[in-house]
Every structure is written in C-alpha cells, then in structure tokens.
Amino acid sequence: GEWIRTSLARRPMSVLPVTAEIVLGAGQLAGFAPADPLDRLVVATALAHRIPLVSCDAAIIHAGLVPVVW
C-alpha cells in the first residue's frame, strides 16, 4: 500500500477500476493464454479503455490484441 501511495504522489496517474465488463472481457480473449492469468485483466482493461499498454511482455506483444508501446 505504501509503495502505491508513494508512486501516486510522485507521478500523478489514474488508477482504473476492474469492472464486471473488464472481467468478462478477460474471459473472452481468444487465443491468449499468458503464464500470468492477471495479464488477461491488464489486456482487457486496456481494450475496455481503448488505451495502449507499456509492456515488454512477449505474450502480450505477440497476441496482438492491444497496441503495445515499449
């Protein structure tokens, strides 16, 4: 918790909620089976908000489901 508060104080940013739409979308990502199941939520959140991800995760990049900046 302290790390999150400190990070937000240093660089203001928005923390996006995990909504029912995002959870349902994560379950429908066809052909995307990352090693870390939470990556499905990350990708679904980016898709729901129509934003690119900053990531070097090979599985996310190669899935091609969301624009990735790295």
C-alpha positions in Angstrom: 0.0 0.0 0.0 2.8 2.4 0.9 4.5 1.8 -2.4 1.3 2.7 -4.3 0.7 5.8 -2.3 4.3 7.0 -2.8 4.2 6.2 -6.5 1.0 8.2 -7.0 2.4 11.1 -5.0 5.5 11.2 -7.2 3.7 10.9 -10.5 0.0 11.6 -10.5 -1.9 9.0 -12.6 -5.3 7.4 -12.8 -5.9 4.0 -11.2 -8.5 2.2 -13.4 -11.1 0.0 -11.7 -11.6 -3.6 -12.6 -15.2 -3.7 -13.7 -17.6 -6.5 -14.5 -17.2 -5.6 -18.2 -13.4 -6.0 -17.9 -13.6 -9.3 -16.0 -16.0 -10.7 -18.7 -13.8 -9.4 -21.4 -10.7 -11.1 -19.9 -12.5 -14.4 -20.1 -13.2 -13.9 -23.8 -9.7 -13.1 -25.0 -9.5 -15.9 -27.7 -6.1 -17.4 -28.3 -4.4 -15.6 -25.4 -3.1 -17.8 -22.6 -0.4 -16.0 -20.7 1.7 -17.5 -18.0 0.3 -14.9 -15.6 -3.5 -15.0 -15.6 -3.6 -11.4 -14.4 -2.2 -10.4 -17.7 -5.7 -11.2 -19.1 -7.1 -8.5 -16.9 -4.4 -6.0 -17.9 -5.1 -6.6 -21.6 -8.9 -6.5 -21.1 -8.6 -3.2 -19.2 -6.6 -1.6 -22.0 -9.1 -2.8 -24.5 -12.1 -1.5 -22.4 -10.5 1.9 -22.1 -9.0 1.9 -25.6 -5.5 2.7 -24.4 -2.2 1.2 -25.3 0.0 -0.7 -22.8 3.6 0.0 -21.9 5.0 -3.5 -21.7 7.8 -5.8 -22.8 5.8 -8.9 -22.1 6.3 -11.2 -25.1 2.9 -13.0 -24.7 1.0 -9.7 -24.7 3.0 -8.3 -27.6 2.7 -11.4 -29.8 -1.0 -11.8 -29.1 -1.6 -8.5 -31.0 -4.8 -7.8 -29.1 -3.9 -4.3 -27.9 -1.4 -1.7 -29.1 1.9 -2.0 -27.0 4.4 0.7 -26.5 7.9 -0.3 -25.5 
